[in-house]
């Protein structure tokens, strides 16, 4: 009897996003987080200045979302998990 190995299945979207050289980390507006918390997270984890972080927070508030970082899919996933652990609503595109 042969040994069955579990194969990992990927969606087309996952494959294409992994192949893309540049992915974007998107911060979404929500009704939970305060401006101060968002600004502090952007400064602490993404090294934005206070002014830059405030501008991003306002853009998210008025437009609903904002790309806050670009890089490899793996890198964006790391930052997505960090910001998600802070309670922020983030995704990778």
KEKE-3310 file (N, C-alpha, C; in steps of 0.2 Angstrom, whole numbers, plus 5000, padded with zeros to 4 digits):
npx = (5004:5003:5010:5000:5002:4998:4992:4995:4983:4981:4973:4969:4970:4979:4990:4994:4995:5006:5016:5017:5027:5026:5016:5002:4999:4984:4976:4960:4946:4937:4924:4929:4943:4952:4958:4970:4975:4977:4986:4997:5000:5004:5015:5023:5025:5027:5035:5032:5031:5024:5016:5014:5008:4996:4991:4988:4979:4968:4965:4961:4950:4942:4942:4940:4949:4967:4983:4997:5009:5021:5028:5035:5024:5026:5032:5022:5012:5017:5017:5004:4999:5004:4998:4985:4985:4985:4972:4969:4960:4966:4972:4980:4984)
npy = (4994:5011:5026:5040:5057:5072:5085:5102:5113:5127:5142:5150:5164:5165:5159:5168:5180:5177:5176:5188:5202:5214:5217:5224:5231:5234:5245:5246:5256:5256:5254:5253:5256:5269:5285:5289:5276:5269:5278:5277:5263:5263:5271:5264:5251:5252:5262:5275:5293:5304:5314:5308:5297:5302:5308:5296:5290:5299:5298:5284:5286:5294:5289:5276:5266:5263:5260:5255:5250:5242:5227:5211:5197:5188:5196:5206:5199:5196:5209:5211:5202:5207:5220:5216:5209:5220:5224:5230:5232:5224:5220:5210:5214)
npz = (5000:4996:5002:5007:5003:5010:5000:4997:4993:4982:4978:4963:4964:4976:4971:4960:4967:4975:4965:4960:4960:4968:4982:4991:5007:5014:5023:5031:5034:5050:5063:5075:5080:5087:5081:5087:5091:5078:5072:5082:5080:5066:5067:5076:5071:5057:5056:5052:5052:5064:5058:5045:5048:5053:5042:5034:5042:5041:5028:5027:5035:5027:5014:5015:5014:5013:5005:5014:5014:5003:4995:4995:4995:5006:5015:5017:5022:5035:5041:5040:5049:5061:5062:5062:5074:5083:5082:5070:5054:5041:5025:5011:4995)
capx = (5000:5007:5008:4997:5004:4993:4994:4992:4979:4981:4968:4972:4972:4985:4996:4995:4998:5013:5020:5018:5033:5024:5010:5001:4996:4979:4972:4953:4942:4932:4921:4932:4949:4952:4963:4976:4977:4979:4992:5002:5002:5008:5022:5027:5026:5029:5040:5029:5032:5017:5012:5013:5003:4990:4988:4985:4973:4963:4964:4957:4943:4938:4941:4938:4955:4974:4989:5001:5016:5022:5033:5034:5018:5028:5033:5016:5008:5020:5015:4996:4997:5006:4993:4979:4985:4984:4965:4967:4958:4971:4972:4985:4982)
capy = (5000:5017:5031:5046:5063:5078:5090:5108:5116:5134:5145:5154:5171:5164:5158:5175:5185:5175:5177:5196:5205:5219:5216:5230:5230:5239:5247:5248:5259:5252:5258:5250:5259:5276:5288:5288:5269:5268:5282:5274:5257:5265:5274:5259:5245:5254:5268:5282:5299:5306:5318:5304:5292:5306:5308:5290:5289:5303:5295:5278:5288:5298:5285:5269:5261:5266:5256:5258:5247:5238:5223:5204:5194:5185:5202:5209:5194:5197:5215:5210:5198:5211:5225:5212:5208:5226:5225:5234:5229:5224:5214:5210:5214)
capz = (5000:4995:5007:5004:5006:5010:4995:4999:4987:4982:4974:4958:4967:4980:4966:4957:4972:4977:4959:4959:4964:4973:4985:4995:5013:5014:5030:5030:5039:5054:5068:5082:5082:5087:5077:5091:5091:5072:5072:5086:5077:5060:5069:5080:5067:5050:5056:5049:5057:5067:5052:5040:5051:5054:5035:5032:5046:5038:5021:5028:5037:5022:5008:5017:5014:5011:5005:5019:5013:4997:4996:4994:4998:5012:5019:5018:5027:5042:5043:5041:5055:5066:5063:5064:5081:5086:5081:5064:5049:5035:5020:5006:4988)
cpx = (5004:5005:5005:5000:4999:4996:4991:4989:4979:4976:4972:4975:4978:4991:4998:4998:5005:5018:5022:5024:5031:5017:5009:4997:4991:4976:4965:4950:4937:4929:4924:4938:4949:4958:4970:4979:4980:4986:4998:5005:5006:5015:5026:5029:5029:5033:5038:5030:5024:5013:5010:5007:4996:4986:4985:4979:4967:4961:4959:4950:4939:4937:4939:4944:4961:4979:4994:5008:5016:5028:5031:5028:5020:5029:5027:5012:5011:5017:5007:4995:4999:5001:4987:4979:4984:4976:4964:4964:4962:4970:4978:4982:4988)
cpy = (5006:5022:5037:5052:5068:5083:5097:5111:5124:5137:5149:5161:5170:5163:5165:5180:5183:5176:5184:5198:5210:5218:5223:5228:5236:5239:5249:5252:5255:5256:5257:5254:5266:5279:5287:5281:5267:5272:5279:5267:5258:5267:5268:5253:5246:5260:5274:5287:5300:5309:5313:5299:5296:5306:5302:5288:5293:5300:5289:5280:5291:5293:5278:5264:5265:5260:5259:5255:5242:5233:5216:5202:5191:5191:5205:5205:5195:5203:5215:5207:5203:5216:5222:5211:5214:5228:5229:5230:5229:5219:5215:5210:5213)
cpz = (5000:5001:5004:5007:5005:5005:4997:4992:4988:4977:4969:4960:4972:4976:4963:4961:4975:4971:4958:4963:4969:4975:4989:5001:5013:5021:5028:5036:5043:5059:5075:5084:5082:5083:5080:5090:5084:5070:5075:5082:5070:5062:5072:5075:5060:5050:5052:5054:5059:5061:5047:5042:5052:5047:5033:5036:5043:5032:5022:5030:5032:5016:5009:5017:5012:5010:5009:5018:5007:4998:4993:4997:5005:5017:5021:5023:5034:5045:5044:5047:5061:5067:5065:5072:5086:5085:5075:5059:5043:5031:5015:4999:4983)
residu = (UNK:UNK:UNK:UNK:UNK:UNK:UNK:UNK:UNK:UNK:UNK:UNK:UNK:UNK:UNK:UNK:UNK:UNK:UNK:UNK:UNK:UNK:UNK:UNK:UNK:UNK:UNK:UNK:UNK:UNK:UNK:UNK:UNK:UNK:UNK:UNK:UNK:UNK:UNK:UNK:UNK:UNK:UNK:UNK:UNK:UNK:UNK:UNK:UNK:UNK:UNK:UNK:UNK:UNK:UNK:UNK:UNK:UNK:UNK:UNK:UNK:UNK:UNK:UNK:UNK:UNK:UNK:UNK:UNK:UNK:UNK:UNK:UNK:UNK:UNK:UNK:UNK:UNK:UNK:UNK:UNK:UNK:UNK:UNK:UNK:UNK:UNK:UNK:UNK:UNK:UNK:UNK:UNK)
# end
